[in-house]
């Protein structure tokens, strides 16, 4: 028996459509080969009635930035930052992740921009050296109005680990920041150093960029994604015009729609709706937009993302059956496993089923807080 061949017993096994309250699962050669109810056919690892779930699949997290630039103007060794970030993801139950990299540069704002290639190379180096616990891919977050965004995306799009390209526009007065004051509040809280006059100048520049480059860059990025067979994500859809644009461009995922109107129209168009797990855990949007729980209760939620708090992905999946009437644990877990996996073409993972990858997590829950006790990727224990 190899390190990948083992049996897990005395588990609450979370399948895609139900929960086996007392069951077992067998792994061989990194794949799930059998599972069932009751006692295991032979002795295995007894997990004491904890949940046994598929490893979580994360499509949009920029938390790597907090490890690479832990303080303003303090840059950490990029490979060490990736390893630290990866360890946090794994111990939060995330076994497959699309690392979201900012594809834009902007003078006058202290953000982690202009570093996409550095971070992509660090991820690849850590992967090649066998330093990573989770399976890492890339998500190119393209700020459409920025003058050089098309050229910068072109430099990365042919990398084999790129799996998603998102089209973002944070121009003041639009989408997430229709209320310009919310954007001012965001920057004051995030940086604390920009005066009102500096913000005025920044916003004026962004509006000018949108007017000068927005339409042309949007079309160029859509065409680039099509040439490379790359799934597209829209971002912060707010109006029916935004939804129509997403439909026309064959968008696969709508990240964080800000209104019920947009979410309903996206759902009717069979575009998967992604919402923030922190939104659900906190009980609402920090930007004052539509709540994740509201969309879930209306049947409009397909995918959860941890966004800026890695632990929120599992917390939200566990909490949703308590806070949203009519949603059971299996349904909730699909939003962080099978559905996001399928959205970007991963059909070998994301559920407990015979033949799927043995990406698994053992989860203990106490006081409504989940704790990850064990993590397996491809059948090997990694945490």
N, C-alpha and C positions, 0 to 999 in steps of 0.2 A: 504493500500500500504506500503510495507516495504522499507527500505533504498536502497534495490537492484532493486526495481521496478520503472522505470522511462522512460521518453521519451526524446530524444535529437532531437532538430529540427533546421531548417535553417542551415544545414551542407553541406559541400562538402564531400560526403561519398565515401571513397576509397575502392572499392571492389577488388577482386582478379583479375578481368579482365577489369574493367572500373571504371570511376569516375562518380557518380551521382552529378551533379553540384549544385543542390538544393534538399536536401532530408532530411529524418528523420530516426530514429531508436528507437525501443522499447526494453527494457530490463526487464526480470522478472526472479526471482530466480537465478540471476547470469548468465543467458544465454540470447543470442540475440533471440528474439521471432518474430520480424518482422522489416522490413525496407521498404522504398519506396521513390518515387520521389514526389516533390512538397511539399505542406503543410502537417503537421502531422495531424492525425485524431483527436487528442485532444491536449490540451495545454501541452507543455513540456519545457525543458530548451533550450532556444534560444542561439545558440553559434555564431551567427553573421556572418555566412558564412565561419567560420574557417574549416579547414580540420578535418574530423573524420576518424581516421585510426585504424587498429588493433594495440594493444600493440606490441612493438618491441621484438624480440626474439634474444638474444645474446648467441652465442655458445663459444666464446673464448675471455675472457677479464681477464687480470691479474692485473687490476687496484686496486683490494683489497690490493695489496702489498704496494701501495703508502699511504694507510690509516693506515696500520699496522706498517710500518716502514717509517714514514714521513721524517726522516733524518737518515743518516748513524749511525747505532748502537743505534737508538732511537726506542724502541718498545712500541707501544700504547696498551692500554687495548684491547684485541682481539675482544671482543663482541662489545665494543664501536666503534672499527674500522669497523666492519661489518655493524653496524647500519648507520654510516656516509656514507660508500660506497653505501649501499642500497638506502639511500636517494638521492644520486647523480644519481644513475641509474634510479630511478623512475622519477625524474624530467627531465631526458633526454628522457623519453618515453619508457624505457625498463621495461616490465612487467614480462618477463621470462628470466632468466640468468643462464648459466652454468659458475660457478666461476672456473677459471682455477688455479689449485694448482700445484706448482712445486714438482715433485716427484724425488728429488735428493738432495744430499748433496755434497759440495765441499769445501775443505779447501783452504784458501788463496784468496778467492774472496768474497767480501762483497755483497752478494745477499740475497734475502729472500728465502733461501733454508732450508730444514730441518724443516719447519714449517707447512707442509701440514696437519698433524693431529690436531695441535693446531687450525688452521683456520677452518678446517672441523667441529671440535667440537664447535667453536664459532658460526659458521653459524647455526648449529643445535640448539644451546642454544637460539640464537636470534629468530629463527623460532618458537621454542616451547613457548617462552615468548610472542609471538605476536608482536614482535618489527619490523618486516620487511614489506615493502610495495610491493616489487616484489616477484615473485616465484623463489626460489633459488635451483639449483642443482649443481652437481660437475662435473668438467672436469679434469681428471688426466693427466697432461702434463709430460710424461715420457722421460727423457733424457737417451736414450738407452745405451750409453757406460758407464754410471756411475756404479761402482761396486755393490752398494746396491739397485739399482732402482727396481729390481724385488721384493725383500723382502718388500720394502716400498710400492709398488703398491699393493701387496698382503694384506697388513694391512688395506687398504682402499676400495678395490674393492667390498667387500660384503655390503658396506653401501647402503641403499635403495635409496639414493639421487644421486648416481653416474650414469651418463648417457652417458659419452663419455671418451675414452682413446686415447690419441694421442701419436704417436711415433716420437720423435724428435732426431736429431743428429746435434749438433752445433760444431762438430769437425773442427778445422781449415783446410781450403782447400777443404771443402765439402759443398754442397747444398747452403744455403744462403750466406755462407762465403767461396765460392770457391776462392775469392780474399782475402787472409789472411790479407792484409793491412786494409780491411774494418772492420774485426773483431778487429784489434788493435785500429782503430779509434773509434769503438763502445765502447770498454772498457775505452779508455782514456776519452771519453766524458761522459760516465756513472759514472765512479768512480774518474777519475782524479788523482788517487794515485799510479797506477801501473807503474813501470819503464819498459823500454824495456827489461831489464834483467829478471824482474819478469814475464812479458808477455811471454818471451821465455820459461821460466820454466813452466808456466801454459799451453802453447800450446803443449809443449813436453809431459806433463802429459796427456793431453786430447787425443793426438794421440796414446799414449800408452794404455790408457783405451779403445779406439776404437778397437785397434788391439787385446787386451786381452779379452774384454767382449762384444763387439758390436754384433757379429753374434749370440752368445748364448743368450744374453739378449733379442734381437729382437724376436727370436723364442719363448722364454718363455713368453714374454708379449703378443704376438699374441695368443698363446695357452691359456693364462689366460683370455683374452677377449672373446675368443670363448666359453670357459667353462661357462662363466657368461652371455653369450648372449649380450655382450657389443659392441655397435658400435665402430669402429676404425676410426681414422683420421691419414693420413700421414701428413708430415710437410715439407715444402720447397722442394717439388719435383722439380728436375732440369733437369734430363736426362731421356731418354726412359727406361733405366734400373730401375730408381726409380719408374717410372710409372708401369712397368711390375711387380715389387715387390708389389706395392699397389694393382694391379689387383689380383695377386696370393693370397694375404691375405684378399681379400674381403673388402677392405677399403671402407667406406661409404662417407667420406668427405676428400678432399685434401686441406689442409690449406696452403694458400699462395705459390702456385707454382711460381717458380722464372723465368721461361722462357715460351715463347709462345709455343715452341715445347712440353713441358711437359703438359701445359694446354690443348692443342689440343688433345693430346693422352688420357688424363684423361677424357675429355668430350666425346670422342668416346667410352670410356669404361663405360659411364654412372655413373662415380664417380662425385659427386657434387663438384664443384670448389668454394672454399672460398677465398676471397681476403679482404685486409684491407680497411676499410672506410677511415682512415687517408690518405692512398695512393691516393684515389680518390679526397678527399678534397684538399690535397696539390698539386695535379697534377702530382704525381709520387712517386716512392718508395724511401725511405730514404737510402736504401741499394744499389740502382742502379739496381734493378731487374725490371721485366716487370711491366708496369703500370696497375692498375685496370681498368682505362678507356679503355685502348687498348683491354683488354680481354672482357670487356662489349660490345664494338663496334663489336667485332668478334663473339659475341653470346656465349662466353665461361664462363660467370660469372653466378653463381647460388646463392651464399650467400655472404653477407657482414658481417664483424666483426669489432667492434669498437677497438679491440685490446687494445691500451693503452690510448685512448681518448674517454670516454663514449659518449660525445655529438656528436662525428663524425658519429655515426650510422644513426641518423636522418638527420644530415646535408648532408651526402652522398646520402641518399635516395631522398631527396628533390632536390639535385643538379644534379643527374644523367641525368634526362631528358633535362637539359640545356646543358650538356657537352658531351653527347653521342648521336649522331644522331640515330633516329629510336627507342629510348626507351621512353615509356610514363610513367606517374606517377604510374599507377597500376602495370606495369611490374617492375619498380624500387622498389616499396614498397614490392613486393613479396620476394625480396632478403633479407629483414630484418624482415619478418613475416612468411608467410606460408612455404616457402621452408626450412629455418632453423628449423622450428618446426617439419616438416615432417622428416627431416634428422635424428632426434634423437627420433622419435616415438611419438611426441606430435600431435595427430590428433584431439584434442579438441579445438585448438586455432590457431591463426595466420591468420585469415581472418574474414571478416564481412560476416557471413552466418547464417541462421537460425539454432539454436541448438548449435552453438559454444559458448565458454566461452565469457562473456562480458568483455574481456581485451581490453580496448579502450583508445585512447589518442586524445585529442583536441589539434590541432597545428595551431598556427598563424604564418604566414610568412611575414616578412617585410625586405626590402633590401636584399632579397635572403637568409635571416637567419631565420631558424625555431625556434619558442619558444613554449614549451609545457605549455599549460594553465591548463589542467586538465588531470588526469589519473584515470582510473577505472580498478580494478582487480576483477574478479568474480562479476562484477556489483557494487562493493563498491568503492566509491571515496577514493583513497589513496594519491593523490597529486593534 
